[in-house]
Amino acid sequence: MIIGKIVGNLVSSIKIESLRNYKLLIVAPLNDEQKQFVAIDMVGAGIDSIVLVTNGSQVQNCFSEKTPVDSAIVGIVEIMNLHKNGS
């Protein structure tokens, strides 16, 4: 799972039927090692939301039919506590 921030949206007026009811959002991972990517919004996230994203074959479990999606936003983070090692 990836923790990321929603930095934009993507509008596609022409897309396959199984994607028609979903927003496409641009996610910037909080670790700087990964590049931004597009994810389907399953939870109603918005710009500047911190979100949980699942990738790969696990995304297919979110759909009842075969849908060509690589990344899905599956949660919105409300509180995140980070602790340094040794603290």
Phi and psi restraints in degrees (range 20) as a CNS / XPLOR table:
assign (resid 1 and name C) (resid 2 and name N)
       (resid 2 and name CA) (resid 2 and name C) 1.0 -117.7 20.0 2
assign (resid 2 and name N) (resid 2 and name CA)
       (resid 2 and name C) (resid 3 and name N) 1.0 140.1 20.0 2
assign (resid 2 and name C) (resid 3 and name N)
       (resid 3 and name CA) (resid 3 and name C) 1.0 -101.0 20.0 2
assign (resid 3 and name N) (resid 3 and name CA)
       (resid 3 and name C) (resid 4 and name N) 1.0 127.9 20.0 2
assign (resid 3 and name C) (resid 4 and name N)
       (resid 4 and name CA) (resid 4 and name C) 1.0 -145.8 20.0 2
assign (resid 4 and name N) (resid 4 and name CA)
       (resid 4 and name C) (resid 5 and name N) 1.0 174.3 20.0 2
assign (resid 4 and name C) (resid 5 and name N)
       (resid 5 and name CA) (resid 5 and name C) 1.0 -118.3 20.0 2
assign (resid 5 and name N) (resid 5 and name CA)
       (resid 5 and name C) (resid 6 and name N) 1.0 136.2 20.0 2
assign (resid 5 and name C) (resid 6 and name N)
       (resid 6 and name CA) (resid 6 and name C) 1.0 -76.3 20.0 2
assign (resid 6 and name N) (resid 6 and name CA)
       (resid 6 and name C) (resid 7 and name N) 1.0 120.2 20.0 2
assign (resid 6 and name C) (resid 7 and name N)
       (resid 7 and name CA) (resid 7 and name C) 1.0 -114.7 20.0 2
assign (resid 7 and name N) (resid 7 and name CA)
       (resid 7 and name C) (resid 8 and name N) 1.0 -3.6 20.0 2
assign (resid 7 and name C) (resid 8 and name N)
       (resid 8 and name CA) (resid 8 and name C) 1.0 -179.6 20.0 2
assign (resid 8 and name N) (resid 8 and name CA)
       (resid 8 and name C) (resid 9 and name N) 1.0 176.3 20.0 2
assign (resid 8 and name C) (resid 9 and name N)
       (resid 9 and name CA) (resid 9 and name C) 1.0 -127.2 20.0 2
assign (resid 9 and name N) (resid 9 and name CA)
       (resid 9 and name C) (resid 10 and name N) 1.0 162.7 20.0 2
assign (resid 9 and name C) (resid 10 and name N)
       (resid 10 and name CA) (resid 10 and name C) 1.0 -126.9 20.0 2
assign (resid 10 and name N) (resid 10 and name CA)
       (resid 10 and name C) (resid 11 and name N) 1.0 126.4 20.0 2
assign (resid 10 and name C) (resid 11 and name N)
       (resid 11 and name CA) (resid 11 and name C) 1.0 -105.2 20.0 2
assign (resid 11 and name N) (resid 11 and name CA)
       (resid 11 and name C) (resid 12 and name N) 1.0 126.5 20.0 2
assign (resid 11 and name C) (resid 12 and name N)
       (resid 12 and name CA) (resid 12 and name C) 1.0 -133.1 20.0 2
assign (resid 12 and name N) (resid 12 and name CA)
       (resid 12 and name C) (resid 13 and name N) 1.0 102.4 20.0 2
assign (resid 12 and name C) (resid 13 and name N)
       (resid 13 and name CA) (resid 13 and name C) 1.0 -76.3 20.0 2
assign (resid 13 and name N) (resid 13 and name CA)
       (resid 13 and name C) (resid 14 and name N) 1.0 -18.4 20.0 2
assign (resid 13 and name C) (resid 14 and name N)
       (resid 14 and name CA) (resid 14 and name C) 1.0 -118.4 20.0 2
assign (resid 14 and name N) (resid 14 and name CA)
       (resid 14 and name C) (resid 15 and name N) 1.0 113.6 20.0 2
assign (resid 14 and name C) (resid 15 and name N)
       (resid 15 and name CA) (resid 15 and name C) 1.0 -154.9 20.0 2
assign (resid 15 and name N) (resid 15 and name CA)
       (resid 15 and name C) (resid 16 and name N) 1.0 167.3 20.0 2
assign (resid 15 and name C) (resid 16 and name N)
       (resid 16 and name CA) (resid 16 and name C) 1.0 -64.1 20.0 2
assign (resid 16 and name N) (resid 16 and name CA)
       (resid 16 and name C) (resid 17 and name N) 1.0 155.7 20.0 2
assign (resid 16 and name C) (resid 17 and name N)
       (resid 17 and name CA) (resid 17 and name C) 1.0 -57.0 20.0 2
assign (resid 17 and name N) (resid 17 and name CA)
       (resid 17 and name C) (resid 18 and name N) 1.0 -39.8 20.0 2
assign (resid 17 and name C) (resid 18 and name N)
       (resid 18 and name CA) (resid 18 and name C) 1.0 -68.1 20.0 2
assign (resid 18 and name N) (resid 18 and name CA)
       (resid 18 and name C) (resid 19 and name N) 1.0 -13.5 20.0 2
assign (resid 18 and name C) (resid 19 and name N)
       (resid 19 and name CA) (resid 19 and name C) 1.0 -101.9 20.0 2
assign (resid 19 and name N) (resid 19 and name CA)
       (resid 19 and name C) (resid 20 and name N) 1.0 -5.1 20.0 2
assign (resid 19 and name C) (resid 20 and name N)
       (resid 20 and name CA) (resid 20 and name C) 1.0 -57.5 20.0 2
assign (resid 20 and name N) (resid 20 and name CA)
       (resid 20 and name C) (resid 21 and name N) 1.0 -33.1 20.0 2
assign (resid 20 and name C) (resid 21 and name N)
       (resid 21 and name CA) (resid 21 and name C) 1.0 -95.8 20.0 2
assign (resid 21 and name N) (resid 21 and name CA)
       (resid 21 and name C) (resid 22 and name N) 1.0 12.3 20.0 2
assign (resid 21 and name C) (resid 22 and name N)
       (resid 22 and name CA) (resid 22 and name C) 1.0 -117.4 20.0 2
assign (resid 22 and name N) (resid 22 and name CA)
       (resid 22 and name C) (resid 23 and name N) 1.0 144.2 20.0 2
assign (resid 22 and name C) (resid 23 and name N)
       (resid 23 and name CA) (resid 23 and name C) 1.0 -81.3 20.0 2
assign (resid 23 and name N) (resid 23 and name CA)
       (resid 23 and name C) (resid 24 and name N) 1.0 149.2 20.0 2
assign (resid 23 and name C) (resid 24 and name N)
       (resid 24 and name CA) (resid 24 and name C) 1.0 -110.6 20.0 2
assign (resid 24 and name N) (resid 24 and name CA)
       (resid 24 and name C) (resid 25 and name N) 1.0 123.9 20.0 2
assign (resid 24 and name C) (resid 25 and name N)
       (resid 25 and name CA) (resid 25 and name C) 1.0 -121.5 20.0 2
assign (resid 25 and name N) (resid 25 and name CA)
       (resid 25 and name C) (resid 26 and name N) 1.0 150.5 20.0 2
assign (resid 25 and name C) (resid 26 and name N)
       (resid 26 and name CA) (resid 26 and name C) 1.0 -95.7 20.0 2
assign (resid 26 and name N) (resid 26 and name CA)
       (resid 26 and name C) (resid 27 and name N) 1.0 124.1 20.0 2
assign (resid 26 and name C) (resid 27 and name N)
       (resid 27 and name CA) (resid 27 and name C) 1.0 -110.4 20.0 2
assign (resid 27 and name N) (resid 27 and name CA)
       (resid 27 and name C) (resid 28 and name N) 1.0 132.2 20.0 2
assign (resid 27 and name C) (resid 28 and name N)
       (resid 28 and name CA) (resid 28 and name C) 1.0 -107.3 20.0 2
assign (resid 28 and name N) (resid 28 and name CA)
       (resid 28 and name C) (resid 29 and name N) 1.0 111.1 20.0 2
assign (resid 28 and name C) (resid 29 and name N)
       (resid 29 and name CA) (resid 29 and name C) 1.0 -58.0 20.0 2
assign (resid 29 and name N) (resid 29 and name CA)
       (resid 29 and name C) (resid 30 and name N) 1.0 144.8 20.0 2
assign (resid 29 and name C) (resid 30 and name N)
       (resid 30 and name CA) (resid 30 and name C) 1.0 -71.6 20.0 2
assign (resid 30 and name N) (resid 30 and name CA)
       (resid 30 and name C) (resid 31 and name N) 1.0 -24.3 20.0 2
assign (resid 30 and name C) (resid 31 and name N)
       (resid 31 and name CA) (resid 31 and name C) 1.0 -84.8 20.0 2
assign (resid 31 and name N) (resid 31 and name CA)
       (resid 31 and name C) (resid 32 and name N) 1.0 134.9 20.0 2
assign (resid 31 and name C) (resid 32 and name N)
       (resid 32 and name CA) (resid 32 and name C) 1.0 -76.6 20.0 2
assign (resid 32 and name N) (resid 32 and name CA)
       (resid 32 and name C) (resid 33 and name N) 1.0 4.2 20.0 2
assign (resid 32 and name C) (resid 33 and name N)
       (resid 33 and name CA) (resid 33 and name C) 1.0 -80.6 20.0 2
assign (resid 33 and name N) (resid 33 and name CA)
       (resid 33 and name C) (resid 34 and name N) 1.0 -20.2 20.0 2
assign (resid 33 and name C) (resid 34 and name N)
       (resid 34 and name CA) (resid 34 and name C) 1.0 -108.0 20.0 2
assign (resid 34 and name N) (resid 34 and name CA)
       (resid 34 and name C) (resid 35 and name N) 1.0 154.4 20.0 2
assign (resid 34 and name C) (resid 35 and name N)
       (resid 35 and name CA) (resid 35 and name C) 1.0 -88.8 20.0 2
assign (resid 35 and name N) (resid 35 and name CA)
       (resid 35 and name C) (resid 36 and name N) 1.0 163.5 20.0 2
assign (resid 35 and name C) (resid 36 and name N)
       (resid 36 and name CA) (resid 36 and name C) 1.0 -62.9 20.0 2
assign (resid 36 and name N) (resid 36 and name CA)
       (resid 36 and name C) (resid 37 and name N) 1.0 151.5 20.0 2
assign (resid 36 and name C) (resid 37 and name N)
       (resid 37 and name CA) (resid 37 and name C) 1.0 -148.7 20.0 2
assign (resid 37 and name N) (resid 37 and name CA)
       (resid 37 and name C) (resid 38 and name N) 1.0 167.6 20.0 2
assign (resid 37 and name C) (resid 38 and name N)
       (resid 38 and name CA) (resid 38 and name C) 1.0 -98.5 20.0 2
assign (resid 38 and name N) (resid 38 and name CA)
       (resid 38 and name C) (resid 39 and name N) 1.0 137.1 20.0 2
assign (resid 38 and name C) (resid 39 and name N)
       (resid 39 and name CA) (resid 39 and name C) 1.0 -134.9 20.0 2
assign (resid 39 and name N) (resid 39 and name CA)
       (resid 39 and name C) (resid 40 and name N) 1.0 148.7 20.0 2
assign (resid 39 and name C) (resid 40 and name N)
       (resid 40 and name CA) (resid 40 and name C) 1.0 -80.6 20.0 2
assign (resid 40 and name N) (resid 40 and name CA)
       (resid 40 and name C) (resid 41 and name N) 1.0 137.7 20.0 2
assign (resid 40 and name C) (resid 41 and name N)
       (resid 41 and name CA) (resid 41 and name C) 1.0 -92.6 20.0 2
assign (resid 41 and name N) (resid 41 and name CA)
       (resid 41 and name C) (resid 42 and name N) 1.0 115.5 20.0 2
assign (resid 41 and name C) (resid 42 and name N)
       (resid 42 and name CA) (resid 42 and name C) 1.0 -101.1 20.0 2
assign (resid 42 and name N) (resid 42 and name CA)
       (resid 42 and name C) (resid 43 and name N) 1.0 -6.6 20.0 2
assign (resid 42 and name C) (resid 43 and name N)
       (resid 43 and name CA) (resid 43 and name C) 1.0 -128.8 20.0 2
assign (resid 43 and name N) (resid 43 and name CA)
       (resid 43 and name C) (resid 44 and name N) 1.0 0.8 20.0 2
assign (resid 43 and name C) (resid 44 and name N)
       (resid 44 and name CA) (resid 44 and name C) 1.0 83.9 20.0 2
assign (resid 44 and name N) (resid 44 and name CA)
       (resid 44 and name C) (resid 45 and name N) 1.0 35.5 20.0 2
assign (resid 44 and name C) (resid 45 and name N)
       (resid 45 and name CA) (resid 45 and name C) 1.0 -72.1 20.0 2
assign (resid 45 and name N) (resid 45 and name CA)
       (resid 45 and name C) (resid 46 and name N) 1.0 163.3 20.0 2
assign (resid 45 and name C) (resid 46 and name N)
       (resid 46 and name CA) (resid 46 and name C) 1.0 -138.8 20.0 2
assign (resid 46 and name N) (resid 46 and name CA)
       (resid 46 and name C) (resid 47 and name N) 1.0 178.3 20.0 2
assign (resid 46 and name C) (resid 47 and name N)
       (resid 47 and name CA) (resid 47 and name C) 1.0 -55.2 20.0 2
assign (resid 47 and name N) (resid 47 and name CA)
       (resid 47 and name C) (resid 48 and name N) 1.0 137.7 20.0 2
assign (resid 47 and name C) (resid 48 and name N)
       (resid 48 and name CA) (resid 48 and name C) 1.0 75.1 20.0 2
assign (resid 48 and name N) (resid 48 and name CA)
       (resid 48 and name C) (resid 49 and name N) 1.0 -1.0 20.0 2
assign (resid 48 and name C) (resid 49 and name N)
       (resid 49 and name CA) (resid 49 and name C) 1.0 -68.8 20.0 2
assign (resid 49 and name N) (resid 49 and name CA)
       (resid 49 and name C) (resid 50 and name N) 1.0 143.5 20.0 2
assign (resid 49 and name C) (resid 50 and name N)
       (resid 50 and name CA) (resid 50 and name C) 1.0 -92.9 20.0 2
assign (resid 50 and name N) (resid 50 and name CA)
       (resid 50 and name C) (resid 51 and name N) 1.0 128.0 20.0 2
assign (resid 50 and name C) (resid 51 and name N)
       (resid 51 and name CA) (resid 51 and name C) 1.0 -131.8 20.0 2
assign (resid 51 and name N) (resid 51 and name CA)
       (resid 51 and name C) (resid 52 and name N) 1.0 161.1 20.0 2
assign (resid 51 and name C) (resid 52 and name N)
       (resid 52 and name CA) (resid 52 and name C) 1.0 -102.6 20.0 2
assign (resid 52 and name N) (resid 52 and name CA)
       (resid 52 and name C) (resid 53 and name N) 1.0 130.6 20.0 2
assign (resid 52 and name C) (resid 53 and name N)
       (resid 53 and name CA) (resid 53 and name C) 1.0 -123.9 20.0 2
assign (resid 53 and name N) (resid 53 and name CA)
       (resid 53 and name C) (resid 54 and name N) 1.0 135.0 20.0 2
assign (resid 53 and name C) (resid 54 and name N)
       (resid 54 and name CA) (resid 54 and name C) 1.0 -108.5 20.0 2
assign (resid 54 and name N) (resid 54 and name CA)
       (resid 54 and name C) (resid 55 and name N) 1.0 146.5 20.0 2
assign (resid 54 and name C) (resid 55 and name N)
       (resid 55 and name CA) (resid 55 and name C) 1.0 -125.8 20.0 2
assign (resid 55 and name N) (resid 55 and name CA)
       (resid 55 and name C) (resid 56 and name N) 1.0 163.2 20.0 2
assign (resid 55 and name C) (resid 56 and name N)
       (resid 56 and name CA) (resid 56 and name C) 1.0 75.9 20.0 2
assign (resid 56 and name N) (resid 56 and name CA)
       (resid 56 and name C) (resid 57 and name N) 1.0 -148.5 20.0 2
assign (resid 56 and name C) (resid 57 and name N)
       (resid 57 and name CA) (resid 57 and name C) 1.0 -63.7 20.0 2
assign (resid 57 and name N) (resid 57 and name CA)
       (resid 57 and name C) (resid 58 and name N) 1.0 -24.9 20.0 2
assign (resid 57 and name C) (resid 58 and name N)
       (resid 58 and name CA) (resid 58 and name C) 1.0 -63.9 20.0 2
assign (resid 58 and name N) (resid 58 and name CA)
       (resid 58 and name C) (resid 59 and name N) 1.0 -26.1 20.0 2
assign (resid 58 and name C) (resid 59 and name N)
       (resid 59 and name CA) (resid 59 and name C) 1.0 -62.3 20.0 2
assign (resid 59 and name N) (resid 59 and name CA)
       (resid 59 and name C) (resid 60 and name N) 1.0 -35.0 20.0 2
assign (resid 59 and name C) (resid 60 and name N)
       (resid 60 and name CA) (resid 60 and name C) 1.0 -61.8 20.0 2
assign (resid 60 and name N) (resid 60 and name CA)
       (resid 60 and name C) (resid 61 and name N) 1.0 -23.6 20.0 2
assign (resid 60 and name C) (resid 61 and name N)
       (resid 61 and name CA) (resid 61 and name C) 1.0 -68.2 20.0 2
assign (resid 61 and name N) (resid 61 and name CA)
       (resid 61 and name C) (resid 62 and name N) 1.0 -15.7 20.0 2
assign (resid 61 and name C) (resid 62 and name N)
       (resid 62 and name CA) (resid 62 and name C) 1.0 -80.9 20.0 2
assign (resid 62 and name N) (resid 62 and name CA)
       (resid 62 and name C) (resid 63 and name N) 1.0 -11.5 20.0 2
assign (resid 62 and name C) (resid 63 and name N)
       (resid 63 and name CA) (resid 63 and name C) 1.0 -120.4 20.0 2
assign (resid 63 and name N) (resid 63 and name CA)
       (resid 63 and name C) (resid 64 and name N) 1.0 145.5 20.0 2
assign (resid 63 and name C) (resid 64 and name N)
       (resid 64 and name CA) (resid 64 and name C) 1.0 -80.7 20.0 2
assign (resid 64 and name N) (resid 64 and name CA)
       (resid 64 and name C) (resid 65 and name N) 1.0 -22.8 20.0 2
assign (resid 64 and name C) (resid 65 and name N)
       (resid 65 and name CA) (resid 65 and name C) 1.0 -120.8 20.0 2
assign (resid 65 and name N) (resid 65 and name CA)
       (resid 65 and name C) (resid 66 and name N) 1.0 162.9 20.0 2
assign (resid 65 and name C) (resid 66 and name N)
       (resid 66 and name CA) (resid 66 and name C) 1.0 -65.5 20.0 2
assign (resid 66 and name N) (resid 66 and name CA)
       (resid 66 and name C) (resid 67 and name N) 1.0 118.9 20.0 2
assign (resid 66 and name C) (resid 67 and name N)
       (resid 67 and name CA) (resid 67 and name C) 1.0 -130.4 20.0 2
assign (resid 67 and name N) (resid 67 and name CA)
       (resid 67 and name C) (resid 68 and name N) 1.0 130.7 20.0 2
assign (resid 67 and name C) (resid 68 and name N)
       (resid 68 and name CA) (resid 68 and name C) 1.0 -78.6 20.0 2
assign (resid 68 and name N) (resid 68 and name CA)
       (resid 68 and name C) (resid 69 and name N) 1.0 79.0 20.0 2
assign (resid 68 and name C) (resid 69 and name N)
       (resid 69 and name CA) (resid 69 and name C) 1.0 -128.1 20.0 2
assign (resid 69 and name N) (resid 69 and name CA)
       (resid 69 and name C) (resid 70 and name N) 1.0 133.1 20.0 2
assign (resid 69 and name C) (resid 70 and name N)
       (resid 70 and name CA) (resid 70 and name C) 1.0 -95.7 20.0 2
assign (resid 70 and name N) (resid 70 and name CA)
       (resid 70 and name C) (resid 71 and name N) 1.0 -30.2 20.0 2
assign (resid 70 and name C) (resid 71 and name N)
       (resid 71 and name CA) (resid 71 and name C) 1.0 -137.2 20.0 2
assign (resid 71 and name N) (resid 71 and name CA)
       (resid 71 and name C) (resid 72 and name N) 1.0 137.2 20.0 2
assign (resid 71 and name C) (resid 72 and name N)
       (resid 72 and name CA) (resid 72 and name C) 1.0 -135.2 20.0 2
assign (resid 72 and name N) (resid 72 and name CA)
       (resid 72 and name C) (resid 73 and name N) 1.0 135.9 20.0 2
assign (resid 72 and name C) (resid 73 and name N)
       (resid 73 and name CA) (resid 73 and name C) 1.0 -82.0 20.0 2
assign (resid 73 and name N) (resid 73 and name CA)
       (resid 73 and name C) (resid 74 and name N) 1.0 118.5 20.0 2
assign (resid 73 and name C) (resid 74 and name N)
       (resid 74 and name CA) (resid 74 and name C) 1.0 -116.7 20.0 2
assign (resid 74 and name N) (resid 74 and name CA)
       (resid 74 and name C) (resid 75 and name N) 1.0 -1.8 20.0 2
assign (resid 74 and name C) (resid 75 and name N)
       (resid 75 and name CA) (resid 75 and name C) 1.0 -164.0 20.0 2
assign (resid 75 and name N) (resid 75 and name CA)
       (resid 75 and name C) (resid 76 and name N) 1.0 154.0 20.0 2
assign (resid 75 and name C) (resid 76 and name N)
       (resid 76 and name CA) (resid 76 and name C) 1.0 -113.1 20.0 2
assign (resid 76 and name N) (resid 76 and name CA)
       (resid 76 and name C) (resid 77 and name N) 1.0 125.9 20.0 2
assign (resid 76 and name C) (resid 77 and name N)
       (resid 77 and name CA) (resid 77 and name C) 1.0 -82.2 20.0 2
assign (resid 77 and name N) (resid 77 and name CA)
       (resid 77 and name C) (resid 78 and name N) 1.0 128.8 20.0 2
assign (resid 77 and name C) (resid 78 and name N)
       (resid 78 and name CA) (resid 78 and name C) 1.0 -101.5 20.0 2
assign (resid 78 and name N) (resid 78 and name CA)
       (resid 78 and name C) (resid 79 and name N) 1.0 -39.2 20.0 2
assign (resid 78 and name C) (resid 79 and name N)
       (resid 79 and name CA) (resid 79 and name C) 1.0 -137.4 20.0 2
assign (resid 79 and name N) (resid 79 and name CA)
       (resid 79 and name C) (resid 80 and name N) 1.0 136.3 20.0 2
assign (resid 79 and name C) (resid 80 and name N)
       (resid 80 and name CA) (resid 80 and name C) 1.0 -139.0 20.0 2
assign (resid 80 and name N) (resid 80 and name CA)
       (resid 80 and name C) (resid 81 and name N) 1.0 120.5 20.0 2
assign (resid 80 and name C) (resid 81 and name N)
       (resid 81 and name CA) (resid 81 and name C) 1.0 -108.1 20.0 2
assign (resid 81 and name N) (resid 81 and name CA)
       (resid 81 and name C) (resid 82 and name N) 1.0 124.7 20.0 2
assign (resid 81 and name C) (resid 82 and name N)
       (resid 82 and name CA) (resid 82 and name C) 1.0 -111.3 20.0 2
assign (resid 82 and name N) (resid 82 and name CA)
       (resid 82 and name C) (resid 83 and name N) 1.0 133.4 20.0 2
assign (resid 82 and name C) (resid 83 and name N)
       (resid 83 and name CA) (resid 83 and name C) 1.0 -123.3 20.0 2
assign (resid 83 and name N) (resid 83 and name CA)
       (resid 83 and name C) (resid 84 and name N) 1.0 136.3 20.0 2
assign (resid 83 and name C) (resid 84 and name N)
       (resid 84 and name CA) (resid 84 and name C) 1.0 -79.0 20.0 2
assign (resid 84 and name N) (resid 84 and name CA)
       (resid 84 and name C) (resid 85 and name N) 1.0 151.0 20.0 2
assign (resid 84 and name C) (resid 85 and name N)
       (resid 85 and name CA) (resid 85 and name C) 1.0 -61.0 20.0 2
assign (resid 85 and name N) (resid 85 and name CA)
       (resid 85 and name C) (resid 86 and name N) 1.0 136.0 20.0 2
assign (resid 85 and name C) (resid 86 and name N)
       (resid 86 and name CA) (resid 86 and name C) 1.0 85.6 20.0 2
assign (resid 86 and name N) (resid 86 and name CA)
       (resid 86 and name C) (resid 87 and name N) 1.0 1.9 20.0 2
